[in-house]
Amino acid sequence: MPASQEKESLIQLTVDRVVEDSNTDTRIIVLARSDGGAEHFMVWVGASEGEAIKRAVDAAITPRPMSHDLVKSFGEHFGIKTERVVLTDVKGSTYYATVFLENKGVGRTIDARPSDAIALALRCHAPIYVTQDVWKRRSGQNLNAWLSKLETKEV
């Protein structure tokens, strides 16, 4: 599929917030549609992965570089641009992501966990997308009602 058509079939997302799920000691990355749609997309991640994303959202500076900061620095040093990340598939309850990179006019893709892809995208100021198919296949429960119950537990 040509890049222009591919992007048209994607939904751009932004990280709305990171919420703690105290029942499972995990974090929930709440992604919102960039076009202002009311629906959300949620990805459950480990506590440390959620903290890495929250640090990027808050633009928190750590005393030493974290792993995602190191990857960003490698990219910058070698002239590699993180163009975008895309949540590309879901199998069971596991999401899959692809990081799209560009170096000297050559595009490459790298398979990634969604948490790593999102953390890197935030640090590199790259857009985050989800495919139409994955958007449609997200959990069928009433996510907005469920989120309102967790709002007081934000990390």
N, CA, C and O of each residue as an XYZ file, in Angstrom:
620
protein
N       0.851     -1.182      0.000
C       0.000      0.000      0.000
C       0.892      1.239      0.000
O       1.807      1.324      0.819
N       0.659      2.185     -0.877
C       1.456      3.418     -0.898
C       1.348      4.169      0.423
O       0.325      4.100      1.104
N       2.413      4.887      0.781
C       2.455      5.593      2.066
C       1.297      6.563      2.230
O       0.758      6.686      3.329
N       0.895      7.263      1.156
C      -0.198      8.232      1.280
C      -1.509      7.532      1.608
O      -2.271      8.010      2.448
N      -1.784      6.394      0.947
C      -3.006      5.650      1.258
C      -2.918      5.030      2.633
O      -3.909      4.990      3.363
N      -1.729      4.540      3.002
C      -1.560      3.916      4.304
C      -1.905      4.894      5.413
O      -2.633      4.531      6.337
N      -1.406      6.124      5.350
C      -1.672      7.109      6.387
C      -3.144      7.483      6.441
O      -3.671      7.772      7.515
N      -3.819      7.479      5.280
C      -5.240      7.810      5.260
C      -6.070      6.771      6.002
O      -7.136      7.102      6.521
N      -5.609      5.519      6.065
C      -6.372      4.475      6.731
C      -6.014      4.352      8.209
O      -6.477      3.437      8.890
N      -5.192      5.272      8.700
C      -4.780      5.261     10.093
C      -5.534      6.316     10.885
O      -5.986      7.322     10.338
N      -5.663      6.068     12.182
C      -6.273      7.032     13.098
C      -5.149      7.550     13.993
O      -4.464      6.771     14.656
N      -4.967      8.871     14.006
C      -3.918      9.438     14.838
C      -4.406      9.552     16.277
O      -5.543      9.942     16.543
N      -3.513      9.199     17.195
C      -3.826      9.208     18.620
C      -2.844     10.094     19.380
O      -1.728     10.346     18.925
N      -3.277     10.554     20.533
C      -2.390     11.237     21.472
C      -2.533     10.555     22.824
O      -3.574      9.968     23.120
N      -1.501     10.630     23.638
C      -1.596     10.061     24.982
C      -2.397     11.036     25.826
O      -1.982     12.173     26.050
N      -3.540     10.581     26.287
C      -4.428     11.405     27.105
C      -3.964     11.402     28.557
O      -3.879     12.450     29.198
N      -3.666     10.211     29.063
C      -3.198     10.088     30.441
C      -2.712      8.667     30.707
O      -2.924      7.753     29.911
N      -2.060      8.516     31.846
C      -1.596      7.211     32.311
C      -2.297      6.968     33.638
O      -2.205      7.781     34.558
N      -2.999      5.842     33.730
C      -3.804      5.542     34.909
C      -3.285      4.261     35.555
O      -2.906      3.315     34.865
N      -3.274      4.242     36.877
C      -2.849      3.049     37.609
C      -4.038      2.104     37.769
O      -5.133      2.522     38.144
N      -3.806      0.825     37.479
C      -4.805     -0.211     37.751
C      -4.315     -0.944     38.998
O      -3.511     -1.871     38.905
N      -4.802     -0.524     40.153
C      -4.310     -1.068     41.420
C      -4.655     -2.541     41.604
O      -4.030     -3.219     42.419
N      -5.628     -3.042     40.870
C      -5.987     -4.457     40.974
C      -4.910     -5.358     40.400
O      -4.761     -6.499     40.837
N      -4.154     -4.860     39.424
C      -3.161     -5.707     38.751
C      -1.751     -5.135     38.808
O      -0.840     -5.734     38.237
N      -1.533     -4.008     39.468
C      -0.238     -3.328     39.522
C       0.309     -3.075     38.118
O       1.497     -3.257     37.852
N      -0.577     -2.655     37.239
C      -0.188     -2.279     35.883
C      -0.590     -0.832     35.652
O      -1.211     -0.199     36.506
N      -0.231     -0.327     34.497
C      -0.635      1.022     34.109
C      -1.464      0.902     32.840
O      -1.274     -0.012     32.037
N      -2.377      1.832     32.678
C      -3.219      1.870     31.491
C      -2.881      3.148     30.744
O      -3.026      4.252     31.270
N      -2.430      2.979     29.514
C      -2.146      4.124     28.671
C      -3.447      4.453     27.960
O      -3.947      3.654     27.168
N      -3.985      5.608     28.237
C      -5.249      6.039     27.641
C      -4.899      6.948     26.471
O      -4.335      8.028     26.646
N      -5.246      6.488     25.279
C      -4.979      7.225     24.054
C      -6.291      7.807     23.541
O      -7.322      7.134     23.547
N      -6.246      9.040     23.104
C      -7.434      9.715     22.572
C      -7.217     10.006     21.095
O      -6.084     10.183     20.645
N      -8.294     10.052     20.358
C      -8.200     10.414     18.939
C      -7.742     11.861     18.819
O      -8.228     12.739     19.532
N      -6.814     12.098     17.921
C      -6.315     13.463     17.701
C      -7.380     14.362     17.093
O      -7.304     15.585     17.215
N      -8.378     13.761     16.436
C      -9.423     14.554     15.799
C     -10.514     14.987     16.784
O     -11.520     15.574     16.386
N     -10.304     14.689     18.077
C     -11.257     15.128     19.093
C     -12.404     14.173     19.346
O     -13.310     14.493     20.116
N     -12.387     13.004     18.714
C     -13.440     12.023     18.963
C     -13.493     11.646     20.430
O     -12.470     11.665     21.115
N     -14.667     11.308     20.915
C     -14.863     11.036     22.336
C     -14.376      9.656     22.763
O     -14.180      9.412     23.954
N     -14.181      8.758     21.812
C     -13.781      7.398     22.164
C     -12.297      7.331     22.502
O     -11.489      8.114     22.004
N     -11.963      6.368     23.367
C     -10.586      6.175     23.785
C     -10.082      4.801     23.374
O     -10.854      3.897     23.053
N      -8.776      4.679     23.395
C      -8.093      3.418     23.109
C      -7.157      3.193     24.283
O      -6.376      4.079     24.632
N      -7.224      2.030     24.891
C      -6.409      1.784     26.080
C      -5.490      0.596     25.858
O      -5.856     -0.400     25.234
N      -4.277      0.736     26.396
C      -3.284     -0.326     26.339
C      -2.764     -0.541     27.754
O      -2.270      0.393     28.388
N      -2.875     -1.778     28.252
C      -2.345     -2.118     29.556
C      -0.863     -2.434     29.396
O      -0.472     -3.185     28.502
N      -0.040     -1.853     30.272
C       1.402     -2.074     30.241
C       1.887     -2.297     31.666
O       1.156     -2.054     32.627
N       3.116     -2.759     31.793
C       3.711     -2.936     33.107
C       3.914     -1.601     33.805
O       3.859     -0.542     33.179
N       4.149     -1.665     35.111
C       4.321     -0.445     35.900
C       5.511      0.380     35.408
O       5.392      1.597     35.264
N       6.652     -0.256     35.147
C       7.834      0.515     34.722
C       7.637      1.105     33.327
O       8.088      2.218     33.058
N       6.970      0.368     32.440
C       6.691      0.885     31.095
C       5.750      2.082     31.168
O       5.934      3.073     30.461
N       4.742      1.979     32.031
C       3.812      3.084     32.219
C       4.507      4.312     32.787
O       4.204      5.439     32.397
N       5.434      4.095     33.703
C       6.180      5.216     34.271
C       7.050      5.891     33.216
O       7.188      7.114     33.217
N       7.641      5.100     32.314
C       8.461      5.676     31.238
C       7.611      6.561     30.333
O       8.059      7.623     29.899
N       6.397      6.128     30.052
C       5.501      6.930     29.213
C       5.050      8.172     29.968
O       5.006      9.262     29.397
N       4.713      8.019     31.248
C       4.285      9.166     32.047
C       5.406     10.211     32.132
O       5.137     11.409     32.046
N       6.650      9.772     32.297
C       7.774     10.716     32.342
C       7.860     11.513     31.033
O       8.121     12.716     31.041
N       7.635     10.820     29.911
C       7.689     11.506     28.612
C       6.530     12.487     28.467
O       6.719     13.597     27.968
N       5.345     12.095     28.894
C       4.180     12.986     28.825
C       4.417     14.228     29.685
O       4.082     15.342     29.284
N       4.993     14.029     30.860
C       5.236     15.131     31.790
C       6.522     15.901     31.467
O       6.836     16.890     32.129
N       7.267     15.447     30.450
C       8.562     16.041     30.084
C       9.507     16.071     31.284
O      10.277     17.016     31.462
N       9.435     15.020     32.104
C      10.282     14.920     33.293
C      11.719     14.600     32.875
O      11.960     13.783     31.986
N      12.639     15.250     33.526
C      14.055     15.023     33.248
C      14.621     14.151     34.355
O      14.475     14.458     35.538
N      15.268     13.060     33.962
C      15.861     12.148     34.930
C      17.354     12.461     35.054
O      17.955     13.003     34.127
N      17.948     12.121     36.191
C      19.371     12.415     36.373
C      20.265     11.710     35.351
O      21.308     12.239     34.966
N      19.865     10.540     34.922
C      20.607      9.768     33.924
C      19.621      9.362     32.827
O      18.426      9.239     33.094
N      20.102      9.152     31.597
C      19.179      8.772     30.514
C      18.515      7.417     30.779
O      19.157      6.466     31.226
N      17.236      7.361     30.497
C      16.504      6.098     30.565
C      16.682      5.385     29.215
O      17.212      5.972     28.273
N      16.249      4.144     29.121
C      16.451      3.345     27.896
C      15.911      4.035     26.651
O      16.572      4.047     25.613
N      14.714      4.609     26.747
C      14.131      5.259     25.574
C      14.889      6.529     25.202
O      14.964      6.890     24.028
N      15.449      7.205     26.202
C      16.281      8.376     25.928
C      17.551      7.952     25.199
O      18.020      8.649     24.300
N      18.106      6.805     25.591
C      19.306      6.275     24.948
C      19.031      5.931     23.488
O      19.829      6.261     22.611
N      17.910      5.273     23.227
C      17.550      4.935     21.844
C      17.368      6.208     21.030
O      17.817      6.282     19.887
N      16.717      7.203     21.604
C      16.545      8.492     20.912
C      17.904      9.106     20.590
O      18.116      9.598     19.482
N      18.825      9.081     21.555
C      20.165      9.647     21.343
C      20.921      8.918     20.244
O      21.588      9.553     19.427
N      20.825      7.586     20.214
C      21.452      6.816     19.127
C      20.908      7.279     17.780
O      21.667      7.539     16.847
N      19.581      7.378     17.691
C      18.960      7.812     16.442
C      19.446      9.175     16.012
O      19.808      9.373     14.852
N      19.456     10.118     16.938
C      19.911     11.472     16.607
C      21.374     11.467     16.155
O      21.731     12.141     15.189
N      22.214     10.707     16.853
C      23.639     10.654     16.526
C      23.871     10.107     15.115
O      24.752     10.583     14.399
N      23.081      9.109     14.719
C      23.264      8.479     13.413
C      22.325      9.029     12.338
O      22.253      8.473     11.242
N      21.615     10.101     12.635
C      20.754     10.729     11.643
C      19.502      9.939     11.320
O      18.963     10.051     10.219
N      19.037      9.149     12.262
C      17.837      8.335     12.061
C      16.647      9.067     12.674
O      16.660      9.428     13.851
N      15.623      9.279     11.855
C      14.429      9.982     12.315
C      13.319      8.968     12.588
O      13.033      8.107     11.756
N      12.701      9.083     13.758
C      11.506      8.292     14.055
C      10.344      9.031     13.426
O       9.931     10.081     13.917
N       9.807      8.480     12.329
C       8.735      9.161     11.594
C       7.377      9.009     12.251
O       6.608      9.966     12.338
N       7.084      7.795     12.714
C       5.791      7.536     13.346
C       5.817      6.150     13.970
O       6.689      5.334     13.672
N       4.848      5.899     14.841
C       4.622      4.555     15.351
C       3.168      4.205     15.073
O       2.286      5.063     15.095
N       2.943      2.932     14.813
C       1.599      2.471     14.477
C       1.279      1.220     15.285
O       2.054      0.263     15.298
N       0.132      1.235     15.957
C      -0.379      0.021     16.594
C      -1.009     -0.779     15.468
O      -2.036     -0.386     14.915
N      -0.388     -1.906     15.129
C      -0.691     -2.601     13.885
C      -1.530     -3.856     14.013
O      -2.154     -4.280     13.040
N      -1.558     -4.461     15.194
C      -2.262     -5.738     15.307
C      -2.630     -5.980     16.758
O      -2.057     -5.387     17.671
N      -3.590     -6.855     16.952
C      -3.961     -7.332     18.281
C      -4.256     -8.816     18.160
O      -5.028     -9.241     17.301
N      -3.636     -9.596     19.027
C      -3.856    -11.045     19.078
C      -4.198    -11.376     20.517
O      -3.376    -11.211     21.418
N      -5.424    -11.846     20.726
C      -5.900    -12.035     22.090
C      -6.022    -10.666     22.727
O      -6.774     -9.814     22.253
N      -5.283    -10.457     23.798
C      -5.287     -9.136     24.439
C      -3.925     -8.454     24.303
O      -3.626     -7.506     25.030
N      -3.104     -8.939     23.372
C      -1.772     -8.381     23.174
C      -1.737     -7.537     21.910
O      -2.072     -8.005     20.822
N      -1.321     -6.275     22.075
C      -1.182     -5.367     20.935
C       0.241     -5.428     20.393
O       1.187     -5.733     21.119
N       0.371     -5.134     19.115
C       1.662     -5.109     18.426
C       1.822     -3.738     17.785
O       0.849     -3.099     17.383
N       3.086     -3.299     17.698
C       3.351     -1.979     17.125
C       4.532     -2.053     16.173
O       5.355     -2.966     16.242
N       4.595     -1.073     15.286
C       5.706     -0.923     14.350
C       6.216      0.507     14.457
O       5.438      1.461     14.483
N       7.544      0.636     14.519
C       8.192      1.940     14.518
C       8.701      2.174     13.103
O       9.418      1.340     12.551
N       8.332      3.306     12.518
C       8.769      3.676     11.170
C       9.913      4.669     11.293
O       9.769      5.733     11.894
N      11.059      4.303     10.710
C      12.264      5.114     10.774
C      12.679      5.550      9.382
O      12.311      4.925      8.387
N      13.457      6.639      9.318
C      13.988      7.122      8.045
C      15.422      7.562      8.275
O      15.735      8.238      9.255
N      16.292      7.162      7.345
C      17.689      7.573      7.387
C      18.195      7.742      5.966
O      18.216      6.791      5.186
N      18.604      8.962      5.635
C      19.149      9.273      4.313
C      18.210      8.838      3.189
O      18.648      8.298      2.174
N      16.925      9.080      3.383
C      15.936      8.774      2.366
C      15.477      7.330      2.329
O      14.635      6.977      1.504
N      16.003      6.496      3.192
C      15.622      5.083      3.217
C      14.736      4.831      4.437
O      15.110      5.134      5.570
N      13.564      4.275      4.180
C      12.641      3.957      5.260
C      12.836      2.536      5.753
O      13.119      1.627      4.972
N      12.683      2.357      7.035
C      12.790      1.040      7.668
C      11.683      0.924      8.700
O      11.162      1.925      9.192
N      11.331     -0.319      9.021
C      10.365     -0.556     10.088
C      10.967     -1.514     11.108
O      11.772     -2.384     10.776
N      10.556     -1.327     12.354
C      11.014     -2.176     13.444
C       9.795     -2.603     14.253
O       8.959     -1.776     14.617
N       9.702     -3.899     14.529
C       8.655     -4.432     15.394
C       8.941     -3.977     16.822
O      10.094     -3.967     17.251
N       7.898     -3.602     17.558
C       8.097     -3.110     18.923
C       6.888     -3.412     19.790
O       5.779     -3.615     19.296
N       7.126     -3.437     21.081
C       6.003     -3.482     22.011
C       5.350     -2.098     21.969
O       6.047     -1.093     21.828
N       4.030     -2.035     22.088
C       3.376     -0.724     22.063
C       3.929      0.240     23.112
O       4.064      1.433     22.843
N       4.245     -0.260     24.290
C       4.758      0.637     25.335
C       6.078      1.266     24.914
O       6.281      2.462     25.122
N       6.976      0.488     24.327
C       8.256      1.041     23.873
C       8.052      1.994     22.705
O       8.678      3.052     22.642
N       7.179      1.617     21.786
C       6.922      2.469     20.620
C       6.340      3.813     21.053
O       6.750      4.857     20.547
N       5.392      3.791     21.978
C       4.769      5.024     22.455
C       5.783      5.877     23.216
O       5.854      7.089     23.012
N       6.563      5.250     24.087
C       7.569      5.999     24.856
C       8.578      6.661     23.920
O       8.973      7.805     24.142
N       8.993      5.951     22.881
C       9.941      6.511     21.917
C       9.296      7.641     21.111
O       9.904      8.692     20.911
N       8.069      7.421     20.652
C       7.366      8.447     19.871
C       7.231      9.747     20.655
O       7.434     10.829     20.105
N       6.894      9.645     21.922
C       6.743     10.844     22.741
C       8.061     11.594     22.868
O       8.085     12.823     22.809
N       9.141     10.872     23.041
C      10.448     11.513     23.181
C      10.929     12.130     21.873
O      11.622     13.147     21.876
N      10.556     11.506     20.752
C      10.997     11.987     19.434
C       9.981     12.916     18.783
O      10.197     13.386     17.666
N       8.886     13.181     19.466
C       7.804     14.031     18.938
C       7.281     13.477     17.608
O       7.017     14.221     16.664
N       7.141     12.153     17.565
C       6.615     11.471     16.381
C       5.140     11.143     16.616
O       4.742     10.874     17.749
N       4.337     11.164     15.569
C       2.914     10.844     15.737
C       2.688      9.365     16.046
O       3.475      8.496     15.670
N       1.588      9.118     16.742
C       1.173      7.760     17.113
C      -0.130      7.480     16.373
O      -1.057      8.290     16.391
N      -0.185      6.316     15.720
C      -1.372      5.927     14.963
C      -1.831      4.531     15.365
O      -1.087      3.763     15.975
N      -3.061      4.228     15.013
C      -3.612      2.880     15.117
C      -4.301      2.584     13.793
O      -4.890      3.477     13.184
N      -4.229      1.335     13.347
C      -4.918      0.979     12.109
C      -6.420      0.947     12.368
O      -6.865      0.758     13.501
N      -7.195      1.135     11.299
C      -8.656      1.062     11.410
C      -9.078     -0.288     11.983
O      -9.967     -0.359     12.832
N      -8.437     -1.356     11.516
C      -8.784     -2.705     11.966
C      -8.568     -2.874     13.467
O      -9.436     -3.395     14.166
N      -7.417     -2.436     13.960
C      -7.127     -2.564     15.392
C      -8.061     -1.664     16.197
O      -8.508     -2.048     17.278
N      -8.360     -0.479     15.685
C      -9.301      0.418     16.371
C     -10.649     -0.276     16.545
O     -11.244     -0.229     17.622
N     -11.122     -0.914     15.489
C     -12.427     -1.588     15.541
C     -12.407     -2.798     16.470
O     -13.437     -3.163     17.038
N     -11.247     -3.416     16.625
C     -11.140     -4.646     17.418
C     -10.790     -4.397     18.884
O     -10.633     -5.348     19.649
N     -10.667     -3.128     19.284
C     -10.367     -2.857     20.687
C     -11.523     -3.359     21.536
O     -12.589     -3.692     21.018
N     -11.309     -3.408     22.814
C     -12.289     -3.961     23.740
C     -13.673     -3.363     23.508
O     -13.810     -2.159     23.291
N     -14.691     -4.209     23.555
C     -16.056     -3.769     23.288
C     -16.762     -3.173     24.489
O     -17.875     -2.662     24.365
N     -16.116     -3.234     25.672
C     -16.781     -2.692     26.855
C     -16.912     -1.174     26.765
O     -16.269     -0.539     25.928
N     -17.722     -0.612     27.602
C     -17.885      0.842     27.632
C     -16.661      1.445     28.319
O     -16.638      1.606     29.539
N     -15.655      1.772     27.530
C     -14.381      2.226     28.067
C     -14.500      3.547     28.806
O     -13.842      3.742     29.828
N     -15.323      4.451     28.308
C     -15.442      5.759     28.960
C     -16.037      5.621     30.359
O     -15.578      6.290     31.285
N     -17.036      4.779     30.530
C     -17.625      4.571     31.857
C     -16.605      3.918     32.784
O     -16.496      4.281     33.956
N     -15.867      2.960     32.254
C     -14.857      2.273     33.055
C     -13.753      3.244     33.462
O     -13.278      3.203     34.597
N     -13.344      4.117     32.541
C     -12.305      5.101     32.841
C     -12.732      6.054     33.946
O     -11.917      6.425     34.791
N     -13.993      6.454     33.951
C     -14.449      7.408     34.959
C     -14.307      6.832     36.361
O     -14.123      7.586     37.316
N     -14.388      5.506     36.505
C     -14.207      4.875     37.805
C     -12.752      4.951     38.258
O     -12.477      4.988     39.457
N     -11.820      4.974     37.306
C     -10.399      4.991     37.648
C      -9.816      6.390     37.761
O      -8.691      6.544     38.237
N     -10.537      7.401     37.343
C      -9.974      8.746     37.262
C      -9.345      9.225     38.549
O      -8.368      9.973     38.505
N      -9.862      8.827     39.685
C      -9.288      9.283     40.947
C      -7.976      8.577     41.276
O      -7.281      8.953     42.220
N      -7.640      7.546     40.489
C      -6.431      6.765     40.767
C      -5.315      7.068     39.802
O      -4.402      6.254     39.663
N      -5.344      8.209     39.121
C      -4.290      8.534     38.142
C      -2.935      8.514     38.821
O      -2.787      8.916     39.975
N      -1.944      8.032     38.069
C      -0.571      7.945     38.569
C       0.019      9.331     38.699
O       1.172      9.476     39.106
